[in-house]
Amino acid sequence: MTHGRSRRGVAVLVALVALSSGCSVSEEDAVPGPTGAAYEIVPEPGRTIEATLPASVSGLDGYRIAAIVPDTSAASVALLSAARAVASANGASLREFPVDEEGEDPVGAALDRALGERPDLIVGLGGGVVDVFGFESAQSLDQQFLVVGAQLAEPTGNVTAVVWDGATSRGSAAGPDGELDDASITEERGEDAFEAGLASIQDGMTGAVLRLG
């Protein structure tokens, strides 16, 4: 797996592609989601649709989730608490991979450890994971990823994201959809986002950006 300088070089390339393609999608451009329990398949990775909150999330007994925790900020703590609550309520197992901020490539090292566990899903908590996920997810197309409270500038079909007002970061590759506000990242909002993202993945609709109203 590639680290350090190569990763940063790819991040710059992704940034140039994102900026040249004008991929930012505003709330007004979001495509309405279906009214039923399941999402329709969205063929274009990165397309933004309105999130549909499920009545419940099914099929998670024994489902293995690895959560990458980028830092100890209040936002990350809130999202981690949300991940724990949703996993516990639905019978999924959750392994946490906190980032060692002293390392040369801290998020990448945590992601390497998670990939080594071969979980059913790797979850990134907030904007701190975006730059690394943007490269590594494209190198691991057989692994499903979920980004909560942020989105990738150029996602592949195996990366689903859930965003909402104040939590739309695209990392260093492109501008967010509106102003960022860490105060918008709460445990309750995180639980809604995890449930919407998990339900979408379980329904087979991956690669889209789900926007909570």
PAVEXSE-522263 format. One line per field, with one value per atom (N, C-alpha, C, O): residue number from 1; residue in three letters; chain; x, y, z. Coordinates in steps of 0.001 Angstrom, whole numbers, padded with zeros to 6 digits. Example, Ala and Ser with C-alpha at 12.3 -4.5 7.8 and 13.67 -1.06 7.14 Angstrom:
! residues 2
pos	1 1 1 1 2 2 2 2
code	ALA ALA ALA ALA SER SER SER SER
unit	A A A A A A A A
X	013190 012300 013200 014236 012850 013670 012900 013409
Y	-005690 -004500 -003300 -003319 -002250 -001060 000030 001138
Z	007800 007800 007800 008465 007080 007140 007870 008039
This chain:
! residues 213
pos	1 1 1 1 2 2 2 2 3 3 3 3 4 4 4 4 5 5 5 5 6 6 6 6 7 7 7 7 8 8 8 8 9 9 9 9 10 10 10 10 11 11 11 11 12 12 12 12 13 13 13 13 14 14 14 14 15 15 15 15 16 16 16 16 17 17 17 17 18 18 18 18 19 19 19 19 20 20 20 20 21 21 21 21 22 22 22 22 23 23 23 23 24 24 24 24 25 25 25 25 26 26 26 26 27 27 27 27 28 28 28 28 29 29 29 29 30 30 30 30 31 31 31 31 32 32 32 32 33 33 33 33 34 34 34 34 35 35 35 35 36 36 36 36 37 37 37 37 38 38 38 38 39 39 39 39 40 40 40 40 41 41 41 41 42 42 42 42 43 43 43 43 44 44 44 44 45 45 45 45 46 46 46 46 47 47 47 47 48 48 48 48 49 49 49 49 50 50 50 50 51 51 51 51 52 52 52 52 53 53 53 53 54 54 54 54 55 55 55 55 56 56 56 56 57 57 57 57 58 58 58 58 59 59 59 59 60 60 60 60 61 61 61 61 62 62 62 62 63 63 63 63 64 64 64 64 65 65 65 65 66 66 66 66 67 67 67 67 68 68 68 68 69 69 69 69 70 70 70 70 71 71 71 71 72 72 72 72 73 73 73 73 74 74 74 74 75 75 75 75 76 76 76 76 77 77 77 77 78 78 78 78 79 79 79 79 80 80 80 80 81 81 81 81 82 82 82 82 83 83 83 83 84 84 84 84 85 85 85 85 86 86 86 86 87 87 87 87 88 88 88 88 89 89 89 89 90 90 90 90 91 91 91 91 92 92 92 92 93 93 93 93 94 94 94 94 95 95 95 95 96 96 96 96 97 97 97 97 98 98 98 98 99 99 99 99 100 100 100 100 101 101 101 101 102 102 102 102 103 103 103 103 104 104 104 104 105 105 105 105 106 106 106 106 107 107 107 107 108 108 108 108 109 109 109 109 110 110 110 110 111 111 111 111 112 112 112 112 113 113 113 113 114 114 114 114 115 115 115 115 116 116 116 116 117 117 117 117 118 118 118 118 119 119 119 119 120 120 120 120 121 121 121 121 122 122 122 122 123 123 123 123 124 124 124 124 125 125 125 125 126 126 126 126 127 127 127 127 128 128 128 128 129 129 129 129 130 130 130 130 131 131 131 131 132 132 132 132 133 133 133 133 134 134 134 134 135 135 135 135 136 136 136 136 137 137 137 137 138 138 138 138 139 139 139 139 140 140 140 140 141 141 141 141 142 142 142 142 143 143 143 143 144 144 144 144 145 145 145 145 146 146 146 146 147 147 147 147 148 148 148 148 149 149 149 149 150 150 150 150 151 151 151 151 152 152 152 152 153 153 153 153 154 154 154 154 155 155 155 155 156 156 156 156 157 157 157 157 158 158 158 158 159 159 159 159 160 160 160 160 161 161 161 161 162 162 162 162 163 163 163 163 164 164 164 164 165 165 165 165 166 166 166 166 167 167 167 167 168 168 168 168 169 169 169 169 170 170 170 170 171 171 171 171 172 172 172 172 173 173 173 173 174 174 174 174 175 175 175 175 176 176 176 176 177 177 177 177 178 178 178 178 179 179 179 179 180 180 180 180 181 181 181 181 182 182 182 182 183 183 183 183 184 184 184 184 185 185 185 185 186 186 186 186 187 187 187 187 188 188 188 188 189 189 189 189 190 190 190 190 191 191 191 191 192 192 192 192 193 193 193 193 194 194 194 194 195 195 195 195 196 196 196 196 197 197 197 197 198 198 198 198 199 199 199 199 200 200 200 200 201 201 201 201 202 202 202 202 203 203 203 203 204 204 204 204 205 205 205 205 206 206 206 206 207 207 207 207 208 208 208 208 209 209 209 209 210 210 210 210 211 211 211 211 212 212 212 212 213 213 213 213
code	MET MET MET MET THR THR THR THR HIS HIS HIS HIS GLY GLY GLY GLY ARG ARG ARG ARG SER SER SER SER ARG ARG ARG ARG ARG ARG ARG ARG GLY GLY GLY GLY VAL VAL VAL VAL ALA ALA ALA ALA VAL VAL VAL VAL LEU LEU LEU LEU VAL VAL VAL VAL ALA ALA ALA ALA LEU LEU LEU LEU VAL VAL VAL VAL ALA ALA ALA ALA LEU LEU LEU LEU SER SER SER SER SER SER SER SER GLY GLY GLY GLY CYS CYS CYS CYS SER SER SER SER VAL VAL VAL VAL SER SER SER SER GLU GLU GLU GLU GLU GLU GLU GLU ASP ASP ASP ASP ALA ALA ALA ALA VAL VAL VAL VAL PRO PRO PRO PRO GLY GLY GLY GLY PRO PRO PRO PRO THR THR THR THR GLY GLY GLY GLY ALA ALA ALA ALA ALA ALA ALA ALA TYR TYR TYR TYR GLU GLU GLU GLU ILE ILE ILE ILE VAL VAL VAL VAL PRO PRO PRO PRO GLU GLU GLU GLU PRO PRO PRO PRO GLY GLY GLY GLY ARG ARG ARG ARG THR THR THR THR ILE ILE ILE ILE GLU GLU GLU GLU ALA ALA ALA ALA THR THR THR THR LEU LEU LEU LEU PRO PRO PRO PRO ALA ALA ALA ALA SER SER SER SER VAL VAL VAL VAL SER SER SER SER GLY GLY GLY GLY LEU LEU LEU LEU ASP ASP ASP ASP GLY GLY GLY GLY TYR TYR TYR TYR ARG ARG ARG ARG ILE ILE ILE ILE ALA ALA ALA ALA ALA ALA ALA ALA ILE ILE ILE ILE VAL VAL VAL VAL PRO PRO PRO PRO ASP ASP ASP ASP THR THR THR THR SER SER SER SER ALA ALA ALA ALA ALA ALA ALA ALA SER SER SER SER VAL VAL VAL VAL ALA ALA ALA ALA LEU LEU LEU LEU LEU LEU LEU LEU SER SER SER SER ALA ALA ALA ALA ALA ALA ALA ALA ARG ARG ARG ARG ALA ALA ALA ALA VAL VAL VAL VAL ALA ALA ALA ALA SER SER SER SER ALA ALA ALA ALA ASN ASN ASN ASN GLY GLY GLY GLY ALA ALA ALA ALA SER SER SER SER LEU LEU LEU LEU ARG ARG ARG ARG GLU GLU GLU GLU PHE PHE PHE PHE PRO PRO PRO PRO VAL VAL VAL VAL ASP ASP ASP ASP GLU GLU GLU GLU GLU GLU GLU GLU GLY GLY GLY GLY GLU GLU GLU GLU ASP ASP ASP ASP PRO PRO PRO PRO VAL VAL VAL VAL GLY GLY GLY GLY ALA ALA ALA ALA ALA ALA ALA ALA LEU LEU LEU LEU ASP ASP ASP ASP ARG ARG ARG ARG ALA ALA ALA ALA LEU LEU LEU LEU GLY GLY GLY GLY GLU GLU GLU GLU ARG ARG ARG ARG PRO PRO PRO PRO ASP ASP ASP ASP LEU LEU LEU LEU ILE ILE ILE ILE VAL VAL VAL VAL GLY GLY GLY GLY LEU LEU LEU LEU GLY GLY GLY GLY GLY GLY GLY GLY GLY GLY GLY GLY VAL VAL VAL VAL VAL VAL VAL VAL ASP ASP ASP ASP VAL VAL VAL VAL PHE PHE PHE PHE GLY GLY GLY GLY PHE PHE PHE PHE GLU GLU GLU GLU SER SER SER SER ALA ALA ALA ALA GLN GLN GLN GLN SER SER SER SER LEU LEU LEU LEU ASP ASP ASP ASP GLN GLN GLN GLN GLN GLN GLN GLN PHE PHE PHE PHE LEU LEU LEU LEU VAL VAL VAL VAL VAL VAL VAL VAL GLY GLY GLY GLY ALA ALA ALA ALA GLN GLN GLN GLN LEU LEU LEU LEU ALA ALA ALA ALA GLU GLU GLU GLU PRO PRO PRO PRO THR THR THR THR GLY GLY GLY GLY ASN ASN ASN ASN VAL VAL VAL VAL THR THR THR THR ALA ALA ALA ALA VAL VAL VAL VAL VAL VAL VAL VAL TRP TRP TRP TRP ASP ASP ASP ASP GLY GLY GLY GLY ALA ALA ALA ALA THR THR THR THR SER SER SER SER ARG ARG ARG ARG GLY GLY GLY GLY SER SER SER SER ALA ALA ALA ALA ALA ALA ALA ALA GLY GLY GLY GLY PRO PRO PRO PRO ASP ASP ASP ASP GLY GLY GLY GLY GLU GLU GLU GLU LEU LEU LEU LEU ASP ASP ASP ASP ASP ASP ASP ASP ALA ALA ALA ALA SER SER SER SER ILE ILE ILE ILE THR THR THR THR GLU GLU GLU GLU GLU GLU GLU GLU ARG ARG ARG ARG GLY GLY GLY GLY GLU GLU GLU GLU ASP ASP ASP ASP ALA ALA ALA ALA PHE PHE PHE PHE GLU GLU GLU GLU ALA ALA ALA ALA GLY GLY GLY GLY LEU LEU LEU LEU ALA ALA ALA ALA SER SER SER SER ILE ILE ILE ILE GLN GLN GLN GLN ASP ASP ASP ASP GLY GLY GLY GLY MET MET MET MET THR THR THR THR GLY GLY GLY GLY ALA ALA ALA ALA VAL VAL VAL VAL LEU LEU LEU LEU ARG ARG ARG ARG LEU LEU LEU LEU GLY GLY GLY GLY
unit	A A A A A A A A A A A A A A A A A A A A A A A A A A A A A A A A A A A A A A A A A A A A A A A A A A A A A A A A A A A A A A A A A A A A A A A A A A A A A A A A A A A A A A A A A A A A A A A A A A A A A A A A A A A A A A A A A A A A A A A A A A A A A A A A A A A A A A A A A A A A A A A A A A A A A A A A A A A A A A A A A A A A A A A A A A A A A A A A A A A A A A A A A A A A A A A A A A A A A A A A A A A A A A A A A A A A A A A A A A A A A A A A A A A A A A A A A A A A A A A A A A A A A A A A A A A A A A A A A A A A A A A A A A A A A A A A A A A A A A A A A A A A A A A A A A A A A A A A A A A A A A A A A A A A A A A A A A A A A A A A A A A A A A A A A A A A A A A A A A A A A A A A A A A A A A A A A A A A A A A A A A A A A A A A A A A A A A A A A A A A A A A A A A A A A A A A A A A A A A A A A A A A A A A A A A A A A A A A A A A A A A A A A A A A A A A A A A A A A A A A A A A A A A A A A A A A A A A A A A A A A A A A A A A A A A A A A A A A A A A A A A A A A A A A A A A A A A A A A A A A A A A A A A A A A A A A A A A A A A A A A A A A A A A A A A A A A A A A A A A A A A A A A A A A A A A A A A A A A A A A A A A A A A A A A A A A A A A A A A A A A A A A A A A A A A A A A A A A A A A A A A A A A A A A A A A A A A A A A A A A A A A A A A A A A A A A A A A A A A A A A A A A A A A A A A A A A A A A A A A A A A A A A A A A A A A A A A A A A A A A A A A A A A A A A A A A A A A A A A A A A A A A A A A A A A A A A A A A A A A A A A A A A A A A A A A A A A A A A A A A A A A A A A A A A A A A A A A A A A A A A A A A A A A A A A A A A A A A A A A A A A A A A A A A A A A A A A A A A A A A A A A A A A A A A A A A A A A A A A A A A A A A A A A A A A A A A A A A A A A A A A A A A A A A A A A A
X	000832 000000 000862 001889 000486 001304 001045 -000098 002078 001951 002656 003212 002618 003433 003380 002324 004568 004699 003775 003177 003641 002783 001339 000621 000908 -000463 -000726 -001759 000225 000032 -000004 -000768 000817 000816 -000504 -001010 -001069 -002369 -003445 -004359 -003332 -004319 -004325 -005387 -003127 -003049 -003709 -004437 -003447 -004051 -005559 -006267 -006055 -007506 -008081 -009156 -007347 -007823 -007968 -008961 -006975 -007036 -008195 -008883 -008418 -009540 -010852 -011746 -010969 -012219 -012525 -013660 -011489 -011714 -012047 -012869 -011401 -011660 -013014 -013599 -013533 -014812 -016000 -017139 -015740 -016840 -017840 -019036 -017371 -018227 -019048 -019867 -018869 -019620 -021110 -021555 -021874 -023324 -023983 -023755 -024778 -025441 -026692 -027130 -027274 -028499 -029613 -030436 -029652 -030711 -030611 -031612 -029387 -029169 -029406 -029366 -029651 -029810 -031025 -032090 -030854 -031952 -032794 -032248 -034125 -034952 -034784 -034724 -034708 -034646 -036026 -037019 -036110 -037400 -038135 -037514 -039435 -040228 -040331 -040774 -039934 -040014 -038831 -038021 -038724 -037658 -036330 -035285 -036330 -035092 -034792 -035697 -033497 -033086 -033023 -032831 -033185 -032911 -031402 -030692 -030912 -029494 -029170 -029845 -028146 -027698 -026424 -025423 -026412 -025277 -024023 -022927 -024146 -022962 -022434 -023105 -021213 -020631 -020520 -020132 -020857 -020777 -022047 -022132 -023047 -024309 -024977 -025003 -025505 -026128 -027632 -028296 -028164 -029604 -030052 -029242 -031320 -031857 -031891 -032348 -031407 -031368 -032763 -033552 -033056 -034293 -033943 -033216 -034450 -034165 -034980 -036202 -034341 -035067 -035799 -035397 -036882 -037562 -036665 -036707 -035857 -034893 -033815 -033986 -032705 -031622 -031567 -031348 -031763 -031830 -030557 -029761 -030378 -029283 -027921 -026914 -027851 -026555 -026061 -025013 -026766 -026273 -024945 -024873 -023903 -022581 -021852 -020725 -022454 -021840 -020660 -020801 -019502 -018275 -017936 -017704 -017914 -017646 -016338 -016115 -015480 -014249 -014385 -014669 -014185 -014331 -012969 -012232 -012637 -011401 -011701 -012503 -011050 -011288 -010114 -009037 -010285 -009130 -008507 -007336 -009267 -008730 -009633 -010555 -009358 -010137 -011029 -011404 -011366 -012225 -013628 -014006 -014395 -015773 -016598 -017461 -016343 -017080 -016791 -017713 -015522 -015167 -015734 -016201 -015692 -016247 -017753 -018271 -018448 -019888 -020193 -021111 -019422 -019657 -019307 -019983 -018268 -017912 -018999 -019347 -019527 -020623 -021830 -022509 -022103 -023211 -022977 -023894 -021738 -021412 -021599 -022137 -021158 -021325 -022800 -023196 -023611 -025034 -025739 -026516 -025471 -026150 -025690 -026508 -024402 -023902 -024503 -024949 -024513 -025049 -026533 -026984 -027287 -028735 -029100 -030214 -028171 -028498 -027688 -027715 -026977 -026271 -024981 -024443 -024460 -023196 -022029 -022181 -020875 -019671 -018897 -018806 -018346 -017626 -016227 -016050 -015216 -013836 -013368 -013595 -012715 -012289 -010789 -009983 -010441 -009052 -008694 -008757 -008320 -007943 -006628 -005739 -006518 -005321 -004256 -004531 -003038 -001885 -001325 -000647 -001605 -001266 000235 000664 001040 002489 003104 004256 002368 002932 003118 002602 003870 004130 002865 002608 002087 000841 -000230 -000633 -000696 -001506 -002819 -003160 -003561 -004837 -004581 -005300 -003563 -003227 -002840 -003215 -002092 -001690 -002895 -002990 -003823 -005035 -005872 -006440 -005944 -006710 -006061 -006766 -004742 -004051 -004434 -004701 -004458 -004820 -006250 -006541 -007131 -008523 -008673 -009397 -007998 -008065 -007554 -008053 -006558 -006006 -006999 -006852 -008010 -009048 -010122 -010945 -010133 -011116 -012560 -013299 -012958 -014322 -015331 -014962 -016594 -017639 -017709 -018035 -017401 -017515 -016466 -016243 -015820 -014921 -015581 -015967 -015707 -016371 -015330 -014488 -015387 -014550 -015377 -016452 -014881 -015629 -015193 -014167 -015959 -015732 -014653 -014081 -014394 -013523 -012069 -011331 -011629 -010228 -009770 -008567 -010706 -010325 -010341 -009862 -010877 -011247 -010054 -010137 -008944 -007823 -007270 -006999 -007105 -006577 -007614 -007276 -008858 -009906 -010055 -010342 -009860 -010023 -009082 -009431 -007882 -006937 -007114 -007228 -007136 -007106 -008370 -008303 -009512 -010753 -010744 -011328 -010089 -010006 -009039 -009071 -008178 -007258 -007840 -007233 -008995 -009609 -011076 -011961 -011325 -012693 -013594 -014813 -013007 -013831 -014206 -014869 -013791 -014100 -015114 -014936 -016173 -017157 -016706 -016192 -016915 -016572 -017815 -018674 -017880 -018909 -018215 -017465 -018462 -017933 -019111 -020091 -019017 -020113 -019684 -018652 -020474 -020159 -019132 -018520 -018928 -017992 -018224 -019042 -017503 -017676 -016371 -015533 -016203 -015017 -015278 -016402 -014229 -014377 -014655 -015449 -014010 -014169 -014333 -013392 -015496 -015668 -015810 -016250 -015432 -015711 -016991 -017536 -017459 -018759 -018818 -019903 -017672 -017653 -017617 -017416 -017811 -017773 -019110 -019492 -019805 -021054 -020765 -019952 -021416 -021204 -022548 -023536 -022567 -023765 -023337 -022441 -023986 -023642 -024898 -026018 -024689 -025792 -025226 -024009 -026091 -025635 -024595 -024832 -023437 -022351 -021371 -020299 -021712 -020850 -020760 -021216 -020167 -020082 -018650 -018446 -017661 -016263 -015909 -016362 -015079 -014470 -012967 -012238 -012491 -011069 -010351 -010940 -009076 -008285 -008492 -007958 -009267 -009393 -010367 -010230 -011336 -012347 -013079 -012981 -013813 -014543 -015769 -016317 -016209 -017413 -018666 -018611 -019794 -021085 -021636 -022533 -021107 -021553 -020541 -019507 -020838 -019928 -019902 -020925 -018714 -018568 -018814 -018439 -019447 -019785 -019719 -020625 -018652 -018499 -019646 -019935 -020302 -021420 -022593 -023456 -022626 -023711 -023506 -024418 -022312 -021989 -022278 -021452 -023454 -023893 -024086 -024139 -024190 -024414 -025740 -025818 -026779 -028085 -028021 -028558 -027359 -027228 -026386 -026670 -025368 -024529 -025293 -025081 -026172 -026969 -027865 -027968 -028512 -029334 -028486 -028912 -027281 -026413 -025955 -025958 -025564 -025134 -026268 -026065 -027455 -028586 -028927 -029190 -028921 -029208 -028139 -028456 -026877 -025802 -025808 -025637 -026003 -026029 -027201 -027055 -028368 -029542 -029306 -029690 -028676 -028385 -027446 -027674 -026396 -025437 -026095 -025866 -026909 -027600 -028581 -028834 -029127 -030041 -029292 -029909 -027956 -027172 -026947 -026421 -027338 -027161 -025937 -026034 -024789 -023551 -022959 -023330 -022042 -021355 -021983 -021386 -023177 -023870 -023534 -022996 -023853 -023792 -025212 -026020 -025532 -026860 -026856 -025981 -027843 -027895 -029083 -030231 -028801 -029860 -030494 -029797 -031825 -032533 -032535 -033098
Y	-001198 000000 001241 001263 002285 003475 004462 004630 005112 006057 007363 007530 008314 009514 010319 010812 010459 011354 010950 011817 009639 009189 009551 009987 009372 009696 011186 011581 012008 013452 013844 014726 013194 013495 013160 013915 012029 011650 012617 012958 013065 014014 015290 015846 015765 016963 016715 017567 015527 015203 015154 015663 014538 014485 015879 016168 016754 018126 018811 019496 018630 019263 018721 019483 017413 016821 017350 017701 017407 017862 019301 019646 020141 021547 021757 022607 020973 021142 020600 021059 019608 018999 019722 019481 020630 021360 020439 020540 019514 018442 018828 018025 020028 020392 020420 020942 019850 019773 020468 020084 021461 022192 021462 020518 021901 021281 021406 020500 022525 022726 021729 021421 021218 020285 018835 017947 018588 017212 016576 017186 015341 014602 013995 013350 014181 013605 012101 011417 011592 010146 009550 010276 008227 007565 007615 007809 007445 007529 006204 006173 005107 003811 003538 004429 002290 001934 001788 002003 001430 001173 002314 002960 002544 003517 002847 001635 003642 003158 003191 003955 002374 002396 003698 004077 004369 005609 005301 004942 005424 004944 005791 005279 007076 007937 008104 008699 007575 007804 009292 010077 009673 011055 011846 012989 011267 011979 012217 011320 013400 013743 013517 013988 012794 012590 012891 012886 013151 013388 012074 011056 012100 010888 010525 011394 009236 008705 007967 006975 008437 007775 006492 006539 005348 004085 003915 004464 003145 002808 001933 002014 001098 000250 -000145 -000001 -000644 -001147 -002652 -003122 -003414 -004867 -005522 -004903 -006789 -007584 -007257 -007501 -006702 -006319 -007262 -007001 -008336 -009290 -009876 -010506 -009667 -010163 -009314 -009644 -008232 -007331 -006630 -006082 -006644 -006132 -004744 -004571 -003773 -002384 -001944 -002181 -001308 -000703 000809 001323 001522 002981 003646 003382 004513 005298 006605 007412 006807 007987 008936 008678 010041 010853 011703 012070 012024 012884 012782 011967 013612 013581 014814 015185 015444 016624 016255 015083 017270 017030 016413 015573 016820 016272 014785 013998 014393 012982 012150 011032 012694 011982 011768 010692 012790 012669 011603 010801 011593 010610 009204 008245 009070 007752 007233 006053 008108 007708 007270 006310 007975 007604 006233 005415 005982 004689 003567 002511 003789 002770 002477 001318 003529 003357 002585 001670 002951 002301 000853 -000034 000607 -000763 -001630 -002748 -001112 -001878 -002176 -003280 -001208 -001379 -002351 -002874 -002603 -003420 -004709 -005380 -005057 -006331 -006379 -007463 -005224 -005193 -005122 -004643 -005598 -005446 -004233 -004001 -003470 -002241 -002299 -002456 -002172 -002052 -000644 -000117 -000038 001348 001420 000725 002289 002468 003944 004706 004346 005747 006064 005218 007280 007730 008140 008872 007667 008110 009345 009241 010502 011757 012010 012964 011170 011359 010720 011004 009875 009142 010009 011125 009476 010200 010287 011309 009229 009172 008586 007438 009348 008771 008159 007053 008856 008298 007076 006081 007151 006018 004790 003674 004980 003848 003205 001979 004030 003494 002751 001697 003306 002648 001326 000354 001276 000028 -001057 -002198 -000688 -001669 -002156 -003342 -001230 -001609 -002516 -003510 -002186 -003013 -004420 -005392 -004522 -005824 -006726 -007948 -006136 -006913 -007401 -008236 -006906 -007281 -007183 -008166 -006012 -005853 -005754 -005589 -005856 -005666 -004211 -003928 -003287 -001860 -001094 -001360 -000138 000793 002161 002676 002741 004031 005091 004874 006221 007358 008431 008792 008937 009904 011326 011792 012013 013422 013725 012829 015018 015498 015100 015159 014694 014350 013112 012892 012294 011068 011251 010381 012354 012461 012330 011589 013027 013006 011597 011186 010861 009501 008558 007739 008660 007799 008025 007090 009265 009575 008771 008423 008477 007659 006170 005368 005803 004388 003639 002462 004297 003603 003180 002157 003957 003611 002463 001852 002161 001037 -000240 -001306 -000147 -001288 -001369 -001210 -001616 -001544 -002657 -002577 -003706 -004772 -004501 -005326 -003357 -002978 -001839 -000847 -001980 -000912 000106 -000250 001399 002495 003366 003494 003954 004943 006128 005954 007325 008550 009312 009587 009649 010321 011736 011931 012715 014098 014702 015716 014099 014593 013780 012860 014121 013438 013498 014367 012572 012589 013445 013518 014088 014929 014088 014483 012930 012044 010611 009824 010254 008909 007841 008114 006635 005471 004817 005224 003815 003229 002499 002119 002287 001592 002547 002117 003841 004839 005572 006280 005391 006096 007176 006965 008319 009401 009950 009904 010468 011143 012503 012601 013559 014928 015661 015193 016809 017693 019096 019275 020097 021482 021622 021232 022184 022365 021217 021334 020089 018899 018355 017245 019142 018766 018825 018980 018705 018833 017858 016713 018336 017487 017387 017053 017664 017633 018740 019784 018521 019554 019540 020400 018567 018416 019393 019713 019871 020761 021453 021040 022506 023242 022494 021667 022771 022141 022728 023758 022061 022599 023516 023127 024723 025656 025755 025087 026585 026810 025592 024945 025292 024188 024685 025804 023844 024221 022968 022135 022830 021653 021496 020389 022609 022520 021737 021272 021591 020825 019322 018542 018916 017492 017035 017191 016473 015999 014490 013892 013880 012431 012063 011073 012850 012552 012628 011766 013668 013805 012650 012123 012277 011168 009860 009074 009608 008379 008339 007306 009456 009513 009217 008493 009785 009610 008160 007605 007552 006157 005258 004370 005480 004629 004790 003805 006034 006264 005631 005007 005790 005218 003702 003079 003104 001639 001062 000054 001700 001212 001284 000374 002362 002506 001410 000808 001149 000107 -001261 -002079 -001518 -002806 -002991 -004118 -001901 -001967 -002115 -002310 -002019 -002165 -000872 -000893 000264 001555 002223 002839 002092 002620 003637 003690 004433 005402 006780 007727 006910 008204 009020 008494 010302 011180 011409 011980 010979 011152 012437 012654 013272 014549 014561 014451 014695 014774 016159 017171 016194 017459 018103 019183
Z	000000 000000 000000 000679 -000740 -000922 000195 000619 000675 001783 001445 000359 002438 002428 001166 000771 000506 -000637 -001777 -002415 -002052 -003150 -002877 -003778 -001630 -001286 -001483 -002024 -001035 -001175 -002638 -003028 -003453 -004875 -005513 -006345 -005131 -005682 -005205 -005956 -003937 -003420 -004242 -004522 -004636 -005470 -006817 -007326 -007402 -008681 -008575 -009444 -007505 -007297 -007179 -007704 -006474 -006306 -007649 -007894 -008533 -009841 -010660 -011339 -010605 -011335 -010808 -011578 -009468 -008870 -009244 -009572 -009189 -009483 -010953 -011294 -011829 -013254 -013658 -014639 -012900 -013274 -012686 -013087 -011714 -011093 -010452 -010727 -009577 -009089 -007875 -007428 -007314 -006127 -006406 -007428 -005484 -005642 -004472 -003324 -004726 -003667 -003235 -003894 -002116 -001618 -002636 -002768 -003365 -004348 -005499 -006145 -005759 -006857 -006462 -007314 -005190 -004732 -005377 -005466 -005825 -006428 -005324 -004428 -005356 -004291 -004212 -005234 -002999 -002809 -002906 -002855 -003047 -003132 -001801 -000756 -001830 -000610 000120 001268 -000510 000124 001026 001282 001517 002435 001720 002335 000446 -000286 -001254 -001782 -001470 -002466 -003827 -003926 -004872 -006211 -006443 -005788 -007364 -007688 -008405 -009362 -007941 -008567 -009337 -008716 -010656 -011437 -011333 -011559 -010995 -010988 -009570 -008727 -009293 -007965 -007668 -008533 -006462 -006055 -006254 -005807 -006919 -007115 -005757 -004915 -005548 -004278 -004350 -005273 -003370 -003274 -001854 -000927 -001686 -000360 000402 -000119 001638 002449 002930 003299 002920 003486 004767 004729 005899 007166 007256 007118 007482 007528 008851 009877 008810 010057 010923 012151 010280 010982 009988 008777 010511 009677 009875 010992 008806 008929 008421 007715 008792 008258 008818 008153 010040 010596 011685 012276 011968 012954 012490 011435 013274 012906 011885 011514 011417 010438 011106 012199 010456 011061 010508 009311 011405 011036 011681 012868 010901 011411 011287 010205 012392 012396 012532 013482 011574 011634 012350 011880 013491 014332 014138 014675 013379 012973 014066 013967 015110 016163 017388 017428 018375 019618 019758 020870 018646 018677 019139 019143 019527 019959 018840 019098 017601 016463 016290 016080 016375 016230 017370 017157 018575 019728 019547 019846 019061 018830 017783 017958 016692 015626 016092 015720 016895 017415 018357 018320 019191 020076 019267 019630 018165 017295 016670 016599 016214 015615 016623 016289 017851 018894 019147 019277 019215 019516 018398 018670 017151 016027 015889 015646 016041 015949 017052 016796 018274 019397 019221 019526 018736 018593 017488 017467 016562 015391 015296 014264 016349 016380 015599 015375 015170 014435 015416 016539 014986 015804 015293 014088 016223 015873 016445 017653 015569 016009 015715 014625 016688 016571 016288 016907 015329 014937 015093 014129 016306 016508 015824 015730 015354 014646 015643 016593 015425 016192 015510 014488 016067 015399 015317 014667 015968 015924 014685 014357 014001 012875 011638 011563 010660 009419 008571 007935 008563 007791 008709 008521 009693 010770 010318 010739 009470 009017 008140 008231 007296 006439 007238 006878 008322 009153 009818 009883 010316 010929 009895 010185 008688 007631 007225 006954 007180 006875 007881 007505 009164 010188 009994 010144 009661 009442 008230 008287 007137 005941 006213 005646 007080 007427 008128 008109 008747 009426 008465 008840 007250 006219 006758 006714 007262 007777 006643 005480 006990 005980 005533 004380 006445 006152 006935 008116 006268 006948 006944 005894 008126 008293 008643 009514 007975 008299 008979 008499 010088 010888 010551 011045 009719 009465 008443 007822 008287 007226 007360 006377 008549 008747 008001 007862 007515 006797 005286 004559 004804 003387 002444 001464 002709 001773 001575 000447 002667 002574 001971 001117 002397 001848 000341 -000406 -000097 -001508 -002397 -003525 -001882 -002643 -002362 -003289 -001084 -000726 -001123 -001478 -001070 -001433 -002900 -003257 -003740 -005161 -005409 -006477 -004441 -004552 -003946 -004057 -003315 -002621 -003011 -002171 -004288 -004806 -004299 -004445 -003699 -003138 -001684 -001055 -001145 000226 000224 -000483 001011 001141 002184 003244 001850 002744 002970 002098 004160 004478 005140 006101 004631 005238 005830 005136 007098 007793 008161 008803 007755 008053 007130 007466 005969 004952 003687 003675 002619 001339 000558 000801 -000381 -001228 -002457 -002952 -002939 -004128 -005365 -006218 -005469 -006623 -006119 -006215 -005587 -005025 -006099 -007216 -005742 -006566 -006051 -005025 -006761 -006437 -005118 -004678 -004466 -003175 -001990 -000855 -002245 -001161 -001096 -002028 000006 000269 001308 002208 001194 002157 002612 001878 003828 004352 004877 005715 004376 004761 005198 004994 005797 006169 006302 006278 006443 006534 007637 008780 007284 008235 008246 008840 007596 007591 006178 005902 005280 003870 003341 002137 004219 003809 002703 002694 001755 000729 000947 000013 002134 002396 001653 001371 001330 000654 -000850 -001550 -001370 -002819 -003452 -004632 -002707 -003273 -002133 -000978 -002465 -001453 -000963 -001691 000259 000792 000156 -000516 000376 -000077 001009 001758 001095 002121 003248 003224 004231 005351 006267 006495 006788 007726 009141 009493 009945 011317 012183 012139 012971 013824 014810 015264 015144 016082 015509 016253 014193 013561 013696 013423 014115 014219 015644 016543 015830 017126 017088 016013 018259 018307 017651 016923 017903 017312 015787 015091 015277 013821 013262 012187 013999 013574 013506 012582 014456 014436 013202 012542 012891 011668 010438 009538 010409 009252 009118 008019 010221 010166 009711 008884 010242 009866 008384 007693 007898 006482 005598 004585 005977 005183 005186 004139 006347 006441 005663 004972 005772 005043 003539 002803 003082 001663 001185 000135 001946 001577 001605 000713 002617 002707 001548 001124 001043 -000100 -001427 -002474 -001378 -002593 -003346 -004459 -002760 -003412 -002775 -001714 -003440 -002912 -003876 -005049 -003372 -004217 -004227 -004740 -003671 -003681 -002442 -001468 -002487 -001337 -000865 -001598 000337 000912 001737 002575 001483 002198 003143 002712 004450 005447 005410 005332 005466 005486 006855 007029
